[in-house]
Amino acid sequence: MLRTATSKIFASRLSAGSVRSMVNARAFSVSSMNHSQASGKDDPNFFDMVTYYYNRAVDLLVDKLANFETGHAASGSIQERQQRIRDVFNFIMPCNHILEVSFPIRRDDGTAEVITGYRVQHSQHRTPCKGGIRYSDEVNLDEVKALAALMTFKCSVVDVPFGGAKAGVKIDPKKYSKEELERITRRFAVELAKKGFLGTGVDVPAPDMGTGEREMAWIADTYRLTLGYNDLNANACVTGKPISQGGIHGRTPATGRGIYYGLKYFSNNASIMSIIGLTPGIKNKTFILQGFGNVGLYGSIYLHDHGAIMTGVIERDGSIYNPNGINPHDLQKYREEHGTIVGYPHAEATTENLIEAECDIFVPAASEKQITADNAENIKAKIIAEGANGPTTPKADQILIDRNRLVIPDLYANAGGVTVSYFEWLKNLNHVSFGRLTFKYEEDSNYLLLGSVQKSLEKTLDGRNVVPIVPSEEFKERIAGASEKDIVHSGLAYTMRRSARNIINTAEAFDLGLDFRTAAFIHSIGKIYTTYKESGGAYTSSNI
């Protein structure tokens, strides 16, 4: 069992020198990745980036696993065991199923247009597959494959029992009316469902860039009325729905809240903070945000509400800066009124590259490959919390590590969304909201406890000078028991705290220093390896 084997591996520490030599020896190197045609530009193929990070972790894990195999798996020479293990890892990385669809829609003006969409199921080691649907005119198959693979590893990092998947529709949603978007979404849902890429126990999408609760409600309704018409659990075919359609409280801000928790747990580690030259904790630390979408908005709100100071925001149409701080609540109100952050009166517009500006924390929450070898040397932030998927290229990642920068990797930092999606999926399967069955009981129990303490005091003091037992304000707020939102927030906080500890422990066990991305991959793929090995899922023969 991997959990046992992994704990043994962690007890046997690798030297820093052996780690470096194994990484450097890897045939799939940074230089071997497919790069942009632009001369000298650090713009690798996205799926190659994920593959590189994966292979770097595999190289560090194979030898150790081979030394701790038991039973039939321990037969043969060490080289034979290593090869059998590597064979399983070679099976894990490729995407299992890839779907590309094209379909026509009628625009509001009567013209016809062909829409292209993709859905990739990376892994079925756990089912259903899970991953968002993004609407963007920059969507391509390579991006969707990379994001699907990251979802597999992300789910494993936070112990969410899903395989990874992702979808993309190649449109700019701002250029379509609500009615046109509904036609596109419902048609795409039908195409997914009839090909086996949508279903409660098969493949469960969620919101991503360019989509939200509205689109998820359309997908759920379409599935219920078509292939899922006789499925009692049809509502669980998608997560991120509105509350009225079976959604869960806390899902919309979940990814941003997860970024806050990730920063909290890593920044509270005094040892890590001493290495990068910062004091522990989030309070009074400055941060610059790239991307003021759903993830960036809620991430900045939680950081602001816990004492961090947002000094800059980078958006597609402009950047703003205020060294004294920007209130994200106020900025969101301004954007809702004006449709942009440009012109916000409490900050200055700037053409400065804020990625390289002075701050303690940089939160890339926009798109992939934003931190490259071209700018990594100039980044002044001591902490990079990856709210986006794949924002850092491998070359840039190594530069940041060499400069003693703490990179909190995407497959952990932005896992809040899929964690709460899991809670929503469970709620839909259970057909009851969290807390509903225990609300009244917990409230009555708490009042009985207060009454019991009061009676004990009266009996002890014989009724003289008895001070009434009055609940504190904090206890009053919780006296009725945990609401669904309370349970979701608590479950997310626990998940992020436990996962942070596991990643930090893995980094220490493998002597990885500040390379927490490799530590997260090791922690993730080790569990996936065990699932395949113990289920016999990689091969039909029994010689694995």
Disulfide bonds with the S-S distance in Angstrom:
none
